Amino acid sequence: MQDPQVDPEKDPVLARALVGTLRDEWRPAADAMRSAHEWERRAYITLTLAAAARRRVEWLRNWLTARPDDADATAVHHAMESLGEN
């Protein structure tokens, strides 16, 4: 997967999550995952965040540490692993 390019005007939730990953903040990513109610949207957000985690994984580690049982964090982690190790 190439670097995700998200238009902040069309997808402000995901754009905010991606900015958060650059600041090692996991909460915007958690909010983006929680906002995804349709499977297609959830898959898109999961893969986009996984690609971001491949470039900068600290925010995902922080999320997994803060919420070790969070299914959304685990989904992003497994998707990142399926894309290739960081």
N, CA, C and O atoms as a CHARMM CRD file, in Angstrom:
* protein
*
  344
    1    1 MET  N      0.84700  -1.17800   0.00000 PROA 1      0.00000
    2    1 MET  CA     0.00000   0.00000   0.00000 PROA 1      0.00000
    3    1 MET  C      0.89100   1.23900   0.00000 PROA 1      0.00000
    4    1 MET  O      1.85200   1.32500   0.76500 PROA 1      0.00000
    5    2 GLN  N      0.56700   2.18400  -0.85500 PROA 2      0.00000
    6    2 GLN  CA     1.32700   3.42300  -0.91300 PROA 2      0.00000
    7    2 GLN  C      0.96700   4.31600   0.26400 PROA 2      0.00000
    8    2 GLN  O      0.03000   4.03200   1.01000 PROA 2      0.00000
    9    3 ASP  N      1.71700   5.39000   0.42000 PROA 3      0.00000
   10    3 ASP  CA     1.40800   6.33600   1.47900 PROA 3      0.00000
   11    3 ASP  C     -0.01800   6.84400   1.30200 PROA 3      0.00000
   12    3 ASP  O     -0.40500   7.25400   0.20700 PROA 3      0.00000
   13    4 PRO  N     -0.79600   6.81600   2.37600 PROA 4      0.00000
   14    4 PRO  CA    -2.18100   7.27300   2.27100 PROA 4      0.00000
   15    4 PRO  C     -2.25600   8.76900   2.03100 PROA 4      0.00000
   16    4 PRO  O     -1.53800   9.54900   2.65600 PROA 4      0.00000
   17    5 GLN  N     -3.12100   9.15400   1.13000 PROA 5      0.00000
   18    5 GLN  CA    -3.37000  10.56200   0.84200 PROA 5      0.00000
   19    5 GLN  C     -4.85100  10.80300   1.08700 PROA 5      0.00000
   20    5 GLN  O     -5.69700  10.29100   0.35500 PROA 5      0.00000
   21    6 VAL  N     -5.15700  11.56400   2.09400 PROA 6      0.00000
   22    6 VAL  CA    -6.53500  11.78800   2.49100 PROA 6      0.00000
   23    6 VAL  C     -6.83200  13.27300   2.41200 PROA 6      0.00000
   24    6 VAL  O     -6.09100  14.09300   2.95500 PROA 6      0.00000
   25    7 ASP  N     -7.91600  13.61600   1.73600 PROA 7      0.00000
   26    7 ASP  CA    -8.35200  14.99900   1.62500 PROA 7      0.00000
   27    7 ASP  C     -9.03500  15.39500   2.93600 PROA 7      0.00000
   28    7 ASP  O    -10.08300  14.84300   3.26900 PROA 7      0.00000
   29    8 PRO  N     -8.46000  16.34100   3.68600 PROA 8      0.00000
   30    8 PRO  CA    -9.03600  16.71000   4.98400 PROA 8      0.00000
   31    8 PRO  C    -10.44300  17.29000   4.88400 PROA 8      0.00000
   32    8 PRO  O    -11.20400  17.22400   5.84900 PROA 8      0.00000
   33    9 GLU  N    -10.79900  17.85200   3.74300 PROA 9      0.00000
   34    9 GLU  CA   -12.14900  18.39000   3.59200 PROA 9      0.00000
   35    9 GLU  C    -13.16800  17.28200   3.36700 PROA 9      0.00000
   36    9 GLU  O    -14.31000  17.38400   3.81600 PROA 9      0.00000
   37   10 LYS  N    -12.75800  16.22500   2.67400 PROA 10     0.00000
   38   10 LYS  CA   -13.67600  15.12300   2.38400 PROA 10     0.00000
   39   10 LYS  C    -13.70300  14.07900   3.49500 PROA 10     0.00000
   40   10 LYS  O    -14.70900  13.39400   3.68000 PROA 10     0.00000
   41   11 ASP  N    -12.60900  13.95500   4.22900 PROA 11     0.00000
   42   11 ASP  CA   -12.50900  12.93600   5.27700 PROA 11     0.00000
   43   11 ASP  C    -11.75500  13.49900   6.47900 PROA 11     0.00000
   44   11 ASP  O    -10.62700  13.08900   6.75600 PROA 11     0.00000
   45   12 PRO  N    -12.38200  14.44400   7.19600 PROA 12     0.00000
   46   12 PRO  CA   -11.66700  15.09600   8.29600 PROA 12     0.00000
   47   12 PRO  C    -11.30500  14.15500   9.44400 PROA 12     0.00000
   48   12 PRO  O    -10.28800  14.36000  10.10600 PROA 12     0.00000
   49   13 VAL  N    -12.10900  13.14400   9.68800 PROA 13     0.00000
   50   13 VAL  CA   -11.83400  12.21600  10.78700 PROA 13     0.00000
   51   13 VAL  C    -10.55700  11.43400  10.51300 PROA 13     0.00000
   52   13 VAL  O     -9.69100  11.33500  11.38300 PROA 13     0.00000
   53   14 LEU  N    -10.43500  10.88200   9.32000 PROA 14     0.00000
   54   14 LEU  CA    -9.24200  10.11500   8.98300 PROA 14     0.00000
   55   14 LEU  C     -8.02900  11.02600   8.82500 PROA 14     0.00000
   56   14 LEU  O     -6.92000  10.65200   9.20700 PROA 14     0.00000
   57   15 ALA  N     -8.22800  12.20400   8.27200 PROA 15     0.00000
   58   15 ALA  CA    -7.11300  13.15200   8.13900 PROA 15     0.00000
   59   15 ALA  C     -6.56200  13.51900   9.51900 PROA 15     0.00000
   60   15 ALA  O     -5.34700  13.59600   9.70300 PROA 15     0.00000
   61   16 ARG  N     -7.44800  13.74200  10.48000 PROA 16     0.00000
   62   16 ARG  CA    -7.02700  14.06900  11.85400 PROA 16     0.00000
   63   16 ARG  C     -6.25800  12.88500  12.45800 PROA 16     0.00000
   64   16 ARG  O     -5.26800  13.07100  13.16600 PROA 16     0.00000
   65   17 ALA  N     -6.72800  11.67600  12.16900 PROA 17     0.00000
   66   17 ALA  CA    -6.04100  10.48200  12.68200 PROA 17     0.00000
   67   17 ALA  C     -4.63200  10.38700  12.11900 PROA 17     0.00000
   68   17 ALA  O     -3.69400  10.06500  12.84800 PROA 17     0.00000
   69   18 LEU  N     -4.47500  10.66400  10.83200 PROA 18     0.00000
   70   18 LEU  CA    -3.14600  10.58100  10.21600 PROA 18     0.00000
   71   18 LEU  C     -2.20900  11.64500  10.76200 PROA 18     0.00000
   72   18 LEU  O     -1.02500  11.37600  10.96500 PROA 18     0.00000
   73   19 VAL  N     -2.70900  12.83300  11.00100 PROA 19     0.00000
   74   19 VAL  CA    -1.88900  13.87600  11.62400 PROA 19     0.00000
   75   19 VAL  C     -1.48500  13.42500  13.02200 PROA 19     0.00000
   76   19 VAL  O     -0.35100  13.64500  13.44600 PROA 19     0.00000
   77   20 GLY  N     -2.40300  12.80100  13.73000 PROA 20     0.00000
   78   20 GLY  CA    -2.10000  12.28800  15.06400 PROA 20     0.00000
   79   20 GLY  C     -0.98200  11.26600  15.05000 PROA 20     0.00000
   80   20 GLY  O     -0.15400  11.24200  15.96100 PROA 20     0.00000
   81   21 THR  N     -0.94500  10.41300  14.02000 PROA 21     0.00000
   82   21 THR  CA     0.12400   9.41100  13.95700 PROA 21     0.00000
   83   21 THR  C      1.49100  10.06200  13.86200 PROA 21     0.00000
   84   21 THR  O      2.47500   9.52400  14.36900 PROA 21     0.00000
   85   22 LEU  N      1.55800  11.20900  13.22000 PROA 22     0.00000
   86   22 LEU  CA     2.83700  11.92800  13.09700 PROA 22     0.00000
   87   22 LEU  C      3.27000  12.52400  14.43100 PROA 22     0.00000
   88   22 LEU  O      4.44400  12.83500  14.62700 PROA 22     0.00000
   89   23 ARG  N      2.33200  12.68000  15.33000 PROA 23     0.00000
   90   23 ARG  CA     2.61400  13.23800  16.65900 PROA 23     0.00000
   91   23 ARG  C      2.63000  12.16300  17.73800 PROA 23     0.00000
   92   23 ARG  O      2.67100  12.46300  18.93100 PROA 23     0.00000
   93   24 ASP  N      2.59800  10.89300  17.29800 PROA 24     0.00000
   94   24 ASP  CA     2.55900   9.73800  18.21300 PROA 24     0.00000
   95   24 ASP  C      1.32400   9.75900  19.10400 PROA 24     0.00000
   96   24 ASP  O      1.36300   9.30500  20.24800 PROA 24     0.00000
   97   25 GLU  N      0.21700  10.29500  18.56500 PROA 25     0.00000
   98   25 GLU  CA    -1.05400  10.33100  19.28200 PROA 25     0.00000
   99   25 GLU  C     -1.96800   9.24000  18.72300 PROA 25     0.00000
  100   25 GLU  O     -2.21000   9.19600  17.51700 PROA 25     0.00000
  101   26 TRP  N     -2.47000   8.37200  19.57900 PROA 26     0.00000
  102   26 TRP  CA    -3.30800   7.26200  19.12100 PROA 26     0.00000
  103   26 TRP  C     -4.80100   7.55600  19.21600 PROA 26     0.00000
  104   26 TRP  O     -5.58700   6.90400  18.52900 PROA 26     0.00000
  105   27 ARG  N     -5.21100   8.49000  20.02300 PROA 27     0.00000
  106   27 ARG  CA    -6.64800   8.72600  20.22000 PROA 27     0.00000
  107   27 ARG  C     -7.38700   9.13300  18.94600 PROA 27     0.00000
  108   27 ARG  O     -8.50800   8.66600  18.74300 PROA 27     0.00000
  109   28 PRO  N     -6.82800   9.97200  18.08100 PROA 28     0.00000
  110   28 PRO  CA    -7.53900  10.26900  16.83200 PROA 28     0.00000
  111   28 PRO  C     -7.73400   9.02200  15.95300 PROA 28     0.00000
  112   28 PRO  O     -8.74600   8.90000  15.26300 PROA 28     0.00000
  113   29 ALA  N     -6.76800   8.10700  15.98100 PROA 29     0.00000
  114   29 ALA  CA    -6.91500   6.85300  15.23700 PROA 29     0.00000
  115   29 ALA  C     -8.02600   6.00700  15.84800 PROA 29     0.00000
  116   29 ALA  O     -8.82700   5.41100  15.12700 PROA 29     0.00000
  117   30 ALA  N     -8.07300   5.95500  17.17000 PROA 30     0.00000
  118   30 ALA  CA    -9.13600   5.20900  17.85100 PROA 30     0.00000
  119   30 ALA  C    -10.50000   5.80400  17.51100 PROA 30     0.00000
  120   30 ALA  O    -11.46200   5.07000  17.28600 PROA 30     0.00000
  121   31 ASP  N    -10.58200   7.13800  17.47500 PROA 31     0.00000
  122   31 ASP  CA   -11.83700   7.80300  17.10800 PROA 31     0.00000
  123   31 ASP  C    -12.24400   7.46400  15.67500 PROA 31     0.00000
  124   31 ASP  O    -13.41900   7.22700  15.39700 PROA 31     0.00000
  125   32 ALA  N    -11.27100   7.44200  14.77300 PROA 32     0.00000
  126   32 ALA  CA   -11.55700   7.11600  13.37100 PROA 32     0.00000
  127   32 ALA  C    -12.08200   5.68800  13.25300 PROA 32     0.00000
  128   32 ALA  O    -13.05400   5.43800  12.54000 PROA 32     0.00000
  129   33 MET  N    -11.44800   4.76700  13.94200 PROA 33     0.00000
  130   33 MET  CA   -11.90600   3.38000  13.89300 PROA 33     0.00000
  131   33 MET  C    -13.30700   3.25400  14.49400 PROA 33     0.00000
  132   33 MET  O    -14.15000   2.54000  13.95100 PROA 33     0.00000
  133   34 ARG  N    -13.55600   3.93000  15.58900 PROA 34     0.00000
  134   34 ARG  CA   -14.85600   3.86800  16.25000 PROA 34     0.00000
  135   34 ARG  C    -15.95800   4.47600  15.36600 PROA 34     0.00000
  136   34 ARG  O    -17.12200   4.09100  15.47300 PROA 34     0.00000
  137   35 SER  N    -15.59200   5.41100  14.50700 PROA 35     0.00000
  138   35 SER  CA   -16.58600   6.05800  13.64300 PROA 35     0.00000
  139   35 SER  C    -16.99900   5.19300  12.45700 PROA 35     0.00000
  140   35 SER  O    -17.99700   5.48200  11.79600 PROA 35     0.00000
  141   36 ALA  N    -16.24500   4.14400  12.18400 PROA 36     0.00000
  142   36 ALA  CA   -16.49100   3.30300  10.99800 PROA 36     0.00000
  143   36 ALA  C    -17.55500   2.26100  11.31400 PROA 36     0.00000
  144   36 ALA  O    -17.30700   1.30700  12.05200 PROA 36     0.00000
  145   37 HSD  N    -18.74600   2.45500  10.74500 PROA 37     0.00000
  146   37 HSD  CA   -19.85300   1.54900  11.00700 PROA 37     0.00000
  147   37 HSD  C    -20.10000   0.57400   9.85800 PROA 37     0.00000
  148   37 HSD  O    -20.75200  -0.45400  10.04300 PROA 37     0.00000
  149   38 GLU  N    -19.58900   0.88800   8.69300 PROA 38     0.00000
  150   38 GLU  CA   -19.74000   0.00000   7.53100 PROA 38     0.00000
  151   38 GLU  C    -18.42300  -0.73900   7.31800 PROA 38     0.00000
  152   38 GLU  O    -17.35000  -0.17300   7.52200 PROA 38     0.00000
  153   39 TRP  N    -18.50600  -1.99700   6.90900 PROA 39     0.00000
  154   39 TRP  CA   -17.31200  -2.82400   6.74300 PROA 39     0.00000
  155   39 TRP  C    -16.32400  -2.23400   5.74700 PROA 39     0.00000
  156   39 TRP  O    -15.11500  -2.25200   5.98300 PROA 39     0.00000
  157   40 GLU  N    -16.82400  -1.72000   4.65400 PROA 40     0.00000
  158   40 GLU  CA   -15.92400  -1.15900   3.64300 PROA 40     0.00000
  159   40 GLU  C    -15.15400   0.03400   4.19800 PROA 40     0.00000
  160   40 GLU  O    -13.95000   0.16200   3.97100 PROA 40     0.00000
  161   41 ARG  N    -15.83300   0.88400   4.90700 PROA 41     0.00000
  162   41 ARG  CA   -15.19600   2.05300   5.52600 PROA 41     0.00000
  163   41 ARG  C    -14.18800   1.61000   6.59300 PROA 41     0.00000
  164   41 ARG  O    -13.08300   2.14600   6.67900 PROA 41     0.00000
  165   42 ARG  N    -14.58500   0.62900   7.39800 PROA 42     0.00000
  166   42 ARG  CA   -13.70200   0.12000   8.44800 PROA 42     0.00000
  167   42 ARG  C    -12.42800  -0.46400   7.84500 PROA 42     0.00000
  168   42 ARG  O    -11.33200  -0.22700   8.35400 PROA 42     0.00000
  169   43 ALA  N    -12.56800  -1.21900   6.77400 PROA 43     0.00000
  170   43 ALA  CA   -11.40000  -1.81500   6.11500 PROA 43     0.00000
  171   43 ALA  C    -10.48300  -0.72000   5.58000 PROA 43     0.00000
  172   43 ALA  O     -9.26300  -0.80700   5.71800 PROA 43     0.00000
  173   44 TYR  N    -11.06600   0.30500   4.97400 PROA 44     0.00000
  174   44 TYR  CA   -10.27500   1.41200   4.43100 PROA 44     0.00000
  175   44 TYR  C     -9.49400   2.12600   5.53700 PROA 44     0.00000
  176   44 TYR  O     -8.30100   2.39100   5.38900 PROA 44     0.00000
  177   45 ILE  N    -10.16800   2.43100   6.63600 PROA 45     0.00000
  178   45 ILE  CA    -9.49900   3.11700   7.74600 PROA 45     0.00000
  179   45 ILE  C     -8.41700   2.22300   8.34200 PROA 45     0.00000
  180   45 ILE  O     -7.31400   2.68900   8.62800 PROA 45     0.00000
  181   46 THR  N     -8.72500   0.95300   8.53000 PROA 46     0.00000
  182   46 THR  CA    -7.75400   0.01900   9.10600 PROA 46     0.00000
  183   46 THR  C     -6.49300  -0.05000   8.25400 PROA 46     0.00000
  184   46 THR  O     -5.38300   0.03300   8.77900 PROA 46     0.00000
  185   47 LEU  N     -6.65800  -0.20000   6.95600 PROA 47     0.00000
  186   47 LEU  CA    -5.49000  -0.30600   6.06700 PROA 47     0.00000
  187   47 LEU  C     -4.72800   1.01400   5.96100 PROA 47     0.00000
  188   47 LEU  O     -3.50100   1.01900   5.86000 PROA 47     0.00000
  189   48 THR  N     -5.44500   2.11500   5.98500 PROA 48     0.00000
  190   48 THR  CA    -4.77900   3.42300   5.93300 PROA 48     0.00000
  191   48 THR  C     -3.94500   3.64700   7.19300 PROA 48     0.00000
  192   48 THR  O     -2.80800   4.11200   7.11500 PROA 48     0.00000
  193   49 LEU  N     -4.50900   3.31500   8.34400 PROA 49     0.00000
  194   49 LEU  CA    -3.76300   3.45200   9.59700 PROA 49     0.00000
  195   49 LEU  C     -2.61600   2.45300   9.67500 PROA 49     0.00000
  196   49 LEU  O     -1.55900   2.76600  10.22200 PROA 49     0.00000
  197   50 ALA  N     -2.81400   1.25900   9.13600 PROA 50     0.00000
  198   50 ALA  CA    -1.73600   0.26200   9.11700 PROA 50     0.00000
  199   50 ALA  C     -0.56400   0.76100   8.28200 PROA 50     0.00000
  200   50 ALA  O      0.59300   0.57700   8.66100 PROA 50     0.00000
  201   51 ALA  N     -0.85400   1.38800   7.15400 PROA 51     0.00000
  202   51 ALA  CA     0.21100   1.94400   6.31900 PROA 51     0.00000
  203   51 ALA  C      0.93500   3.06500   7.07200 PROA 51     0.00000
  204   51 ALA  O      2.15600   3.18900   6.97600 PROA 51     0.00000
  205   52 ALA  N      0.19000   3.87200   7.81200 PROA 52     0.00000
  206   52 ALA  CA     0.81400   4.93100   8.61000 PROA 52     0.00000
  207   52 ALA  C      1.68500   4.33100   9.70900 PROA 52     0.00000
  208   52 ALA  O      2.74900   4.86700  10.01900 PROA 52     0.00000
  209   53 ALA  N      1.24500   3.23300  10.29500 PROA 53     0.00000
  210   53 ALA  CA     2.02100   2.57800  11.35400 PROA 53     0.00000
  211   53 ALA  C      3.31400   1.97700  10.80900 PROA 53     0.00000
  212   53 ALA  O      4.31000   1.90100  11.52900 PROA 53     0.00000
  213   54 ARG  N      3.30900   1.55600   9.56300 PROA 54     0.00000
  214   54 ARG  CA     4.54600   1.03000   8.96800 PROA 54     0.00000
  215   54 ARG  C      5.61400   2.11200   8.90200 PROA 54     0.00000
  216   54 ARG  O      6.80300   1.82100   9.03000 PROA 54     0.00000
  217   55 ARG  N      5.19900   3.35100   8.70600 PROA 55     0.00000
  218   55 ARG  CA     6.15700   4.45500   8.62900 PROA 55     0.00000
  219   55 ARG  C      6.55900   4.96300  10.00600 PROA 55     0.00000
  220   55 ARG  O      7.69200   5.39800  10.21500 PROA 55     0.00000
  221   56 ARG  N      5.61800   4.90200  10.94100 PROA 56     0.00000
  222   56 ARG  CA     5.86600   5.43800  12.28900 PROA 56     0.00000
  223   56 ARG  C      4.99400   4.65300  13.25600 PROA 56     0.00000
  224   56 ARG  O      3.79400   4.90900  13.35600 PROA 56     0.00000
  225   57 VAL  N      5.57400   3.71500  13.95700 PROA 57     0.00000
  226   57 VAL  CA     4.80400   2.75400  14.74000 PROA 57     0.00000
  227   57 VAL  C      4.57800   3.16500  16.19300 PROA 57     0.00000
  228   57 VAL  O      3.75900   2.55000  16.87600 PROA 57     0.00000
  229   58 GLU  N      5.27200   4.17400  16.67700 PROA 58     0.00000
  230   58 GLU  CA     5.19600   4.52400  18.10200 PROA 58     0.00000
  231   58 GLU  C      3.76500   4.81400  18.55900 PROA 58     0.00000
  232   58 GLU  O      3.37100   4.39200  19.64700 PROA 58     0.00000
  233   59 TRP  N      2.99700   5.51400  17.75800 PROA 59     0.00000
  234   59 TRP  CA     1.62500   5.83500  18.15500 PROA 59     0.00000
  235   59 TRP  C      0.79600   4.56200  18.33900 PROA 59     0.00000
  236   59 TRP  O     -0.04200   4.49200  19.23800 PROA 59     0.00000
  237   60 LEU  N      1.02400   3.56300  17.49700 PROA 60     0.00000
  238   60 LEU  CA     0.29200   2.30400  17.62000 PROA 60     0.00000
  239   60 LEU  C      0.75200   1.54100  18.86400 PROA 60     0.00000
  240   60 LEU  O     -0.06900   0.94200  19.55700 PROA 60     0.00000
  241   61 ARG  N      2.03100   1.55700  19.14600 PROA 61     0.00000
  242   61 ARG  CA     2.53200   0.92800  20.38200 PROA 61     0.00000
  243   61 ARG  C      1.91300   1.59500  21.61200 PROA 61     0.00000
  244   61 ARG  O      1.53600   0.92300  22.57200 PROA 61     0.00000
  245   62 ASN  N      1.81300   2.92400  21.56800 PROA 62     0.00000
  246   62 ASN  CA     1.19300   3.64900  22.68100 PROA 62     0.00000
  247   62 ASN  C     -0.26500   3.22400  22.86400 PROA 62     0.00000
  248   62 ASN  O     -0.72800   3.05000  23.99100 PROA 62     0.00000
  249   63 TRP  N     -0.97900   3.06000  21.75900 PROA 63     0.00000
  250   63 TRP  CA    -2.38300   2.65300  21.80000 PROA 63     0.00000
  251   63 TRP  C     -2.50900   1.25000  22.39100 PROA 63     0.00000
  252   63 TRP  O     -3.35100   1.00500  23.25500 PROA 63     0.00000
  253   64 LEU  N     -1.67500   0.34200  21.92300 PROA 64     0.00000
  254   64 LEU  CA    -1.72100  -1.03600  22.41700 PROA 64     0.00000
  255   64 LEU  C     -1.33600  -1.11700  23.89500 PROA 64     0.00000
  256   64 LEU  O     -1.85300  -1.96300  24.62500 PROA 64     0.00000
  257   65 THR  N     -0.43900  -0.24500  24.33400 PROA 65     0.00000
  258   65 THR  CA    -0.05500  -0.21000  25.74500 PROA 65     0.00000
  259   65 THR  C     -1.18900   0.36000  26.60500 PROA 65     0.00000
  260   65 THR  O     -1.49000  -0.16000  27.67900 PROA 65     0.00000
  261   66 ALA  N     -1.80400   1.42600  26.11700 PROA 66     0.00000
  262   66 ALA  CA    -2.88300   2.06900  26.87300 PROA 66     0.00000
  263   66 ALA  C     -4.14100   1.20800  26.92500 PROA 66     0.00000
  264   66 ALA  O     -4.86000   1.19700  27.92400 PROA 66     0.00000
  265   67 ARG  N     -4.39500   0.49000  25.83700 PROA 67     0.00000
  266   67 ARG  CA    -5.61200  -0.33600  25.75000 PROA 67     0.00000
  267   67 ARG  C     -5.26600  -1.69400  25.14200 PROA 67     0.00000
  268   67 ARG  O     -5.56600  -1.94500  23.97500 PROA 67     0.00000
  269   68 PRO  N     -4.64600  -2.55800  25.91600 PROA 68     0.00000
  270   68 PRO  CA    -4.17800  -3.83800  25.37200 PROA 68     0.00000
  271   68 PRO  C     -5.28800  -4.74500  24.83800 PROA 68     0.00000
  272   68 PRO  O     -5.02100  -5.62100  24.01600 PROA 68     0.00000
  273   69 ASP  N     -6.51800  -4.54900  25.28900 PROA 69     0.00000
  274   69 ASP  CA    -7.62700  -5.38000  24.82600 PROA 69     0.00000
  275   69 ASP  C     -8.48800  -4.70200  23.75400 PROA 69     0.00000
  276   69 ASP  O     -9.57000  -5.19100  23.42700 PROA 69     0.00000
  277   70 ASP  N     -8.01800  -3.59500  23.21700 PROA 70     0.00000
  278   70 ASP  CA    -8.78600  -2.85000  22.21500 PROA 70     0.00000
  279   70 ASP  C     -8.73900  -3.58600  20.87800 PROA 70     0.00000
  280   70 ASP  O     -7.67500  -3.72000  20.27400 PROA 70     0.00000
  281   71 ALA  N     -9.89300  -4.06100  20.42100 PROA 71     0.00000
  282   71 ALA  CA    -9.96500  -4.82100  19.16700 PROA 71     0.00000
  283   71 ALA  C     -9.57300  -3.96300  17.95900 PROA 71     0.00000
  284   71 ALA  O     -9.02300  -4.48100  16.98700 PROA 71     0.00000
  285   72 ASP  N     -9.84900  -2.66700  18.01400 PROA 72     0.00000
  286   72 ASP  CA    -9.47900  -1.78800  16.89700 PROA 72     0.00000
  287   72 ASP  C     -7.96600  -1.65000  16.78700 PROA 72     0.00000
  288   72 ASP  O     -7.41000  -1.72100  15.69100 PROA 72     0.00000
  289   73 ALA  N     -7.30100  -1.45300  17.91900 PROA 73     0.00000
  290   73 ALA  CA    -5.83700  -1.35500  17.90100 PROA 73     0.00000
  291   73 ALA  C     -5.22600  -2.65600  17.40900 PROA 73     0.00000
  292   73 ALA  O     -4.26200  -2.65200  16.64400 PROA 73     0.00000
  293   74 THR  N     -5.79100  -3.75900  17.85000 PROA 74     0.00000
  294   74 THR  CA    -5.29800  -5.06600  17.41900 PROA 74     0.00000
  295   74 THR  C     -5.49800  -5.25700  15.92600 PROA 74     0.00000
  296   74 THR  O     -4.62500  -5.80100  15.24900 PROA 74     0.00000
  297   75 ALA  N     -6.63300  -4.81800  15.40300 PROA 75     0.00000
  298   75 ALA  CA    -6.89900  -4.93500  13.96500 PROA 75     0.00000
  299   75 ALA  C     -5.88100  -4.13600  13.15500 PROA 75     0.00000
  300   75 ALA  O     -5.37300  -4.62000  12.14300 PROA 75     0.00000
  301   76 VAL  N     -5.58200  -2.91900  13.59700 PROA 76     0.00000
  302   76 VAL  CA    -4.58900  -2.10100  12.90100 PROA 76     0.00000
  303   76 VAL  C     -3.21700  -2.76200  12.98000 PROA 76     0.00000
  304   76 VAL  O     -2.47100  -2.77800  12.00000 PROA 76     0.00000
  305   77 HSD  N     -2.89000  -3.30400  14.14200 PROA 77     0.00000
  306   77 HSD  CA    -1.59600  -3.96800  14.32600 PROA 77     0.00000
  307   77 HSD  C     -1.46000  -5.16000  13.37300 PROA 77     0.00000
  308   77 HSD  O     -0.43900  -5.30500  12.70200 PROA 77     0.00000
  309   78 HSD  N     -2.48200  -6.00600  13.31600 PROA 78     0.00000
  310   78 HSD  CA    -2.42300  -7.17200  12.42800 PROA 78     0.00000
  311   78 HSD  C     -2.38200  -6.76000  10.95800 PROA 78     0.00000
  312   78 HSD  O     -1.70000  -7.39100  10.15100 PROA 78     0.00000
  313   79 ALA  N     -3.10800  -5.70600  10.61400 PROA 79     0.00000
  314   79 ALA  CA    -3.06900  -5.21500   9.23600 PROA 79     0.00000
  315   79 ALA  C     -1.67800  -4.69600   8.89800 PROA 79     0.00000
  316   79 ALA  O     -1.17800  -4.92100   7.79600 PROA 79     0.00000
  317   80 MET  N     -1.04900  -3.99700   9.85200 PROA 80     0.00000
  318   80 MET  CA     0.31300  -3.51300   9.63800 PROA 80     0.00000
  319   80 MET  C      1.26100  -4.69200   9.38800 PROA 80     0.00000
  320   80 MET  O      2.09300  -4.65000   8.48200 PROA 80     0.00000
  321   81 GLU  N      1.12600  -5.72400  10.18800 PROA 81     0.00000
  322   81 GLU  CA     1.96800  -6.90100  10.02000 PROA 81     0.00000
  323   81 GLU  C      1.73200  -7.56800   8.66900 PROA 81     0.00000
  324   81 GLU  O      2.66800  -8.08200   8.05800 PROA 81     0.00000
  325   82 SER  N      0.49300  -7.56100   8.20200 PROA 82     0.00000
  326   82 SER  CA     0.20300  -8.17700   6.90900 PROA 82     0.00000
  327   82 SER  C      0.78100  -7.37300   5.75000 PROA 82     0.00000
  328   82 SER  O      1.02000  -7.90900   4.66800 PROA 82     0.00000
  329   83 LEU  N      1.00400  -6.07600   5.98900 PROA 83     0.00000
  330   83 LEU  CA     1.60600  -5.20800   4.96000 PROA 83     0.00000
  331   83 LEU  C      3.12900  -5.34300   4.96300 PROA 83     0.00000
  332   83 LEU  O      3.78700  -4.92400   4.01000 PROA 83     0.00000
  333   84 GLY  N      3.68600  -5.91300   6.00700 PROA 84     0.00000
  334   84 GLY  CA     5.14000  -6.04000   6.13700 PROA 84     0.00000
  335   84 GLY  C      5.61200  -5.37900   7.40800 PROA 84     0.00000
  336   84 GLY  O      5.02400  -4.40000   7.86900 PROA 84     0.00000
  337   85 GLU  N      6.65600  -5.90800   7.96400 PROA 85     0.00000
  338   85 GLU  CA     7.17500  -5.37500   9.22200 PROA 85     0.00000
  339   85 GLU  C      7.66800  -3.95500   9.05900 PROA 85     0.00000
  340   85 GLU  O      8.11200  -3.54400   7.98700 PROA 85     0.00000
  341   86 ASN  N      7.57700  -3.20800  10.16400 PROA 86     0.00000
  342   86 ASN  CA     8.05300  -1.82400  10.20700 PROA 86     0.00000
  343   86 ASN  C      9.56000  -1.78900  10.27300 PROA 86     0.00000
  344   86 ASN  O     10.15100  -0.71000  10.31600 PROA 86     0.00000
